[in-house]
Amino acid sequence: MPHPAGVPTSRRAELILQELDSLPTLPSVAARLLKIGSAEDADLKEIIKLIAADPVLTAKVLSMSRRAELGLGSRVTTVERAVVLLGLEALQSVVLSVQVFDWARNKQGGAAKPPARGAGGEQSARFDRVGFWRHSIAVACCAELICATHKELGVRPCEGFVAGLLHDLGKLALEIILPQAYDRVIELSEHRQANIADVEQSIIGLDHHTAGKRLAARWELPGELADVMWLHGQYFPSLPAMRHRNLIGVVGVADAVCRELHLGWSGNHSGGQTLDEVCAPLQLKREKIEGLFPRLVEAVGERCRDLGLSDEPTEQVMLESLRSANRRLAKLNGAVERRAQAAQEQTVTLGAIASFASTVRPEMTALEVISQVVRSAASVLGPGLYATVYEGGPGDLWLAVRFDREGRRTASELAEAVRPDNPDVHAESLSEMVARSPEDAHRMARRILDEALPAAGARDTQLMALGPGAGHPDADGEGTEISGDGPVLLLLHDREGEVKGMGRRALGALMAAWGAAVAGAAYHEEASRLGEQLAESNRVLSQTQRELAEAQAMARLGELTAGAAHEMNNPLAIISGRCQMLANVTNDPAQRGAAQAVIEAARRLDDLVSRLHIIARPPTARMTKTNLAEIITEAIKRAREQASRKSGRPPAVPIRVSLSEKLLPARLDRELMIQALAEIVINAIESRPREYIDVRVQTDGPDDRLLIQVTDTGCGMSDHALEHAMDPFFSEKPAGRQPGLGLATAWRLISLHGGVIKLSSEKDVGTTATVTLPDWRWRESTAPIARAA
């Protein structure tokens, strides 16, 4: 009966038990004889009548009675005389043997045909039917002899015979119902040298013990026989207290004896208990049990001949037992050799994995781990051609790498993923390609390597696909599996044949270790990349938030400045104009000085409003072809003039200029750049330099950025001043001495040119202001460009 996939074990077992209920019942003569024989007032006439009604059964009974050691020979010619000579109990065992044996032989007859055997009545190819019955008869004969020679057990010999004969009938029932599944049970039991009941449970869902109990209920056998079929082989002290407990123990001892002597075939390769262990709880002496062996072999031969199972003499039974023992020994030797080979493979594999793991560190990049993978492969497979194609994830570039014969990296190149002809179809990832067709993935990897890293002497290669869930390798790529969309490494090599000391399964374990290491390195790189992206995103976010806050502040400042300028322009114009008239008409020096002071204050206030306009609402920069030398000269000149006007005397500090003629021409807004540089030079002059101010103009390396550095030897700036130097109205000077708009104005004007200002300073040593302009060169093909804020 086939098992539906996914059916729970309990449900599957119930379905099988229902199939057991459909098996033919015990033949009517045997069933009736069991009932009559168990009654205290059994009627011998009725028993004789039942046997005489069956010609085949009559012949078997007469044949067995003639062989009985009664000294009567051929004088037993009637069923009545045979019954009297054999006795009711012996007759039961004889009849039951014949009837059960005939039932099994003719299992396709009767009213209920086993449903799982099909129209052809197929049977298990591995189930040894003759050997099974020889083993059952041997257990029956052994149990009979043990009961006869150990009266203290309180078990009748005929009862032991019947129980021994039926004890394994559950195996036959399962084989009749599930021939293919039972084939698998026998195969695994032989391969694992295991207890067949455990294998039955794992494959079928129930064992022959439970099947035997159900069959006994179906046949309405006495309870003691049902318990023997169910509980035989159990640890005797664990059996519940019951009247027929010793009967179960005797059958267990008989089964162990027959398996030790290799009498017949039981399908069991590990009963769990030795002969000494099953004898001890029943207080049976092994020596006395062994003394029954010659009689047992003879009894088995006679019973088999009586039932028509074989015509082998006693000596042939012993020879067959020896042959069976030799076959069993050969299988055990084979199993030991296989396990030794497997242990050797595991040792080699674990050594290779340990050696590889010792070379891999968590901080390694994927390329470094790939190199270690190839070195490990070269140490296992041998020197040869090795190359890899690696994809860290869907959409990533493919990394092609070639190695020398010892597995050392020689060349690597990034390659674009191969795109399909149809632009609407996305390019396959390596994992998708391997899952769809390992052969296509192999060809694609060779194509990528040939195009990216052509090498001479390439021969036919084999493919190993490594990554999460990598399967075992095949020469043609079949069986290679990669799970998910994670990193994939295609390892190509030209080694052929099996790996010495390592089977395919062991090599698969090593491949899994390689794939896990590559995946781990890829995930580590991805985590580092995500961390860097997160840090950059946080930096950009913080900068954007600062710029947004600054823009909002500048917007408010612009609105305030525009309103203030609108309200102050007319009063300032009137104040300045009237003071000019007063200064021109008065002859009093004091009044003229006061008027000039008012005029200067109005001018400074007007200058302050203009600066605020530049910061809050900067003008549009109009880039033209300019002369850097002229801009620097004019900026220094204006700075000196403004410093003189503020302090009332010209600045004495020398200003040195270093500028290369090769820097001409420049693409700048001349007036705005002069104003910005003048503010920076004024800031340097007001730092009270001890020696000089140095203005240096140069380009910066391959980026061709223009650098304008203004360095002073003044008092320097504090950390707080460096942090807020570009903020409007910030100044560490006393109130009224400086409005704090010079560097803020310069920063705004430089930003209109796409540049930046950076300050570096050391207290009491000096300060350097560096203006960096990335796009400054004038090209004749470049038209003037207006840059707005």
ZIURGI-V784529 format. One record per helix or strand of 3 or more residues. SS is the DSSP state (helix for helix, strand for strand). FROM is the first residue (numbers start at 1). TO is the last residue. If there is no record, write none. Layout:
ss = {SS & SS}
from = {FROM & FROM}
to = {TO & TO}
This chain:
ss = {helix & helix & helix & helix & helix & helix & helix & helix & helix & helix & helix & helix & helix & helix & helix & helix & helix & helix & helix & helix & helix & helix & helix & strand & strand & strand & helix & helix & strand & strand & helix & helix & strand & helix & strand & helix & strand & helix & strand & helix & strand & helix & helix & strand & strand}
from = {9 & 28 & 44 & 55 & 73 & 79 & 88 & 115 & 129 & 151 & 157 & 169 & 179 & 196 & 208 & 223 & 236 & 245 & 275 & 286 & 293 & 314 & 366 & 386 & 398 & 409 & 430 & 438 & 462 & 488 & 504 & 589 & 624 & 628 & 654 & 661 & 666 & 670 & 692 & 701 & 705 & 719 & 742 & 756 & 766}
to = {20 & 38 & 52 & 67 & 75 & 86 & 105 & 117 & 149 & 153 & 166 & 177 & 192 & 203 & 219 & 231 & 238 & 261 & 280 & 290 & 306 & 359 & 381 & 391 & 403 & 415 & 436 & 452 & 467 & 493 & 585 & 616 & 626 & 647 & 659 & 663 & 668 & 685 & 700 & 703 & 712 & 724 & 751 & 762 & 773}
